Amino acid sequence: MSPERSHIPGSRFRSSLRDFFLLTWWQLLNARATALLGLLLFSVFPLGLLMFLFFLGRDMSERTRQYILIGNLVYAFAMNGMLAVGQEVGWHKENAGFDFYATLPISKHALLLSFLTRAVLATFIPGILIMLLARLFFQVSLPFSPLLLPLLVLTAYSMVGAGALIGLYAPDTRAAVYATQFMALLVAYFSPLMVPKEHLPAPLQWTSMILPTTYAAEAWRLLSRVEIGGDPSRLMLDFVVLVEFVFISFALIEYKFDWRK
């Protein structure tokens, strides 16, 4: 490619898109060795919590079971990628792991998006596994909606962006691990994933408004008609808020990610 052509916007976009696909495919191939272990680790918490709640309330109604299942699925799709990318970015930052990528003729945007996309794709396998096991062992299924796929993609990207931010701002790998684990516990127990928002204490109702998972769970329940007394007009608001979380996190990542230094 000539130097003159490299400055053409269309050519630069095609080059970045090619870099993104190659980098994502490369990272997926490198993750094959630990794919099974990652699947087990990322599935055990939401699946274990789901089984505990279902065993605890054997006489729960179908709607209540669906409510709990959606909460666990949102956790699986949102938090698994956040944990993985946050700790990996923290390790790369501490050990100069980005120095290798800095030697390649690739764009920063392609590298960032490939890291986040690899983590997002890894969240879908545990999520699908939980849905299958819930249907097989607990006879709980959820209605399908065409809007479900974009909702899950937005949910995953909003939280992997938060994980990347934690990894970039953490002083070392240990701090990144502690911070991502703390975020995972905060979302699991202090946000309206398993219980309705109005049943939480007032302070938690306010803090839950800054968590993307709150809007993801509400949107999924509205799509599945599980949200009792929910306002269908809030569905568009939930999508808009999730999009805003994604763009804000991407902007903060790009501002902080100085990969060639």
N, C-alpha and C positions, 0 to 999 in steps of 0.2 A: 504493500500500500504506500502510495507516495505521501510525502509530508503535507502537500496541499490538500489531498483528499481527506486526511485525518482530521482536518478542521471543519469538514462539511458536517452539519448537525445530523443528517440522516445516516451518514456513514459511521459517525461516532456512536449513534444509538444502536445500530446493528452490531458494531463491535462490542459494546457493553452487553448487549443481549446474548451474543455468542459466548462471551466470557462468563456470564451468569450461568448459562446452561452447563458449560464445561466444568466450572468450579463446583456447582451443585452435584453433578454426576460424579465427580472425583471424590467429593466428601462422602457421598452415599457409598461408593465402593470402599473407601477406607473404613467406614463404620460397620462393614459386614462382620468383622471378627467379634465385635461386642454387641451385635444386634440382638441376639437372644437374651443376653444378660440385661441389656437395656430394657427389653420388652418386659422381663420379669420384674425389674426394679420399678418401672414406671406404672405397672399394672397392680402391684401388690397393695398399695395404700388405698386407692379408690375402690378396688374390688373388695378388699378386706372390710373397709368401712361400709360398703354396700351390703355385704353379707351380714355384718353385725346388726345393722339397722333392720334388715328384713327378718332376721331371726328374733330380734327383740320385739318386733311388732307383727306377729303372724296374722293377726286379725285386721291389719290395716286395709283400708279401701284401695281399690285399683288406682284412683286418682292420687292418693297419698304415696303409693308405691312409685307411680310415674314421677311425682314431684321429687322424691328422693333420688330416683335414677337419673333424672336430668341434672340435679346438683352434682352427682358423682361424675357424670359425663363431661360437664363443663370443667370440673376440676381436672379431669384427665386430659382434655384437649388444651386447656390453658396452662396448667402448671408444669406438665412434663417437659414441654419445650422450654419454658422459662428456667427450670432447674438445669437442664442440659446446657443451654447456650450461655447462661450466666456463669456457670462454673468453668466452661471451656474457654470463654473469652477472658475470664480472670486468669486462667493458667497461661494462655498465650501472652497476655499482657506482662505477667511477672517473668516469664521465661523467654521473652523476646521471640515468641512464636510467629509474630507477624513479620519478622525480618525476612523470612523466606518469601512470603507473598509480595513484599515490597520490591523484590528483585524481578518480579514478573511484569510483563507489559499488560497489566490489567487495570481496570478502574476501581476506585474505592467503592463506588456504589454497587458494582457487580459482586465484589467480595463480601460486602456487608449483607446484601440480599441473599447470597448463596448460603451464608452461615445461618441466617434466620429461616430460610426456606427448608434447609436440611432438618432443622429442629422442628419446624411445623409438620413436615411429612412424617417425622417419627412419632408425632402425637396421635396420628390417625389409627395406627395399628392397635395400641392399647384401648382407644375409645371404641373401635369396632368390636374388639374382643369383649369388652364389658357389656356392650349391647347384646351380643350373641349369648353370653352366659346368663345375663338377666332374663332373657327370653326363654332360654333352655331350662334353667333351674327354678326360676321364680315366676315364669309365665307373665312377664311384664314386657310389653312392647309399646312403642311410641308411634303415633301417626307421622307419615312422611310429608314434608313440604318442600317444594322446589327452592325455597329460600333458606333451607337448612344448610346447604353446602357453603354458600357465601357467609352465612352466620358463623359456621365453624372455622372458616379460614380467617375471618376477622378476629374471632376470639383467640385463636392460636397466635396470630401475628401481634395482637395487642400485648400479650404477655411475654412472648419471646423478645419483643422490643424492650420490655421492662427488665428482662433477664440480662440482655446485652448491656443495658445501661448500668445495672449492678456490677457486672463484670468489668466494665470500663472505669467506673468510678471507685471500685474497691481498691485498697492499697496493695493487696496481695491475694493469692488464691484462697487462703484460709478465710479471709474476710468475705470473699465472694461466696464461698460455700455457706458460711454462717448466715449471710444476708439472704441468699436465695431460700435456704431452709426456713428462715424466719418468715419470709414472704409467703411461702407455701402454707405454713401453719396458720398465718394470719388470715389468708383467704379461706382455708378449710373451716375454721372454727369461728371466725368473727365477721363473716359476711353471709348474706342470705342465700346460701347454696342449698342447705338441707332444711332450713326452716323459713317460713315467710318473714319478710322484712319487718312487718309490724309486730312480730313476736320478739324481736331483738330489743335490748335496752336502747334507750334514746341515743346515747353516745355512739353506739355501734351502727345505728341507722344512719347517722350523719357520716361516719367514717366509711361506710360501705359505698357511699356515693362516689368515692374517688377510686373505686376498684372496677376494672373492666368486667370482671366476672359477674358482678351484680346485674349489669345490663345484658350480658350474654345469657344468663340463666333466665331472666325475665322474658327476653325475646324468644328463647326456645320454648318456654312454657306457654307463651301466647300463640306461637305457631302450632303447638301441639294441643291447644285448648285445655291445658292443665291448670293454668293460672285461674284460680277461682275469684270471680269478681274483678278480673283484670280489665284494663281499658285497652281495647285493640288499637286505638290511636297511638298508644305509646310504642308500638312496634317500630315505626319509622324513627322515633326519637332514639330508641335503643341502637338501631343501626347507625344513625348519625353520630352518636356518642362513641361507639366502637371505632368508626372511621377516624374520628378526631384523636382517639387514643393512639391509633396506629401512626398517623401522620406526626403527632407530637413526639412520640418515642423515636421515630425515624429521624426527625430533625435534630433531636438531642444527641442521638448516636452519631450522626454525621458531624455534629459540632465537636464532640469529644474525641472521635476516632481519628487520631493523627498518626496514621499507620506507617509513615515513612520517616519517623523520627525515633 
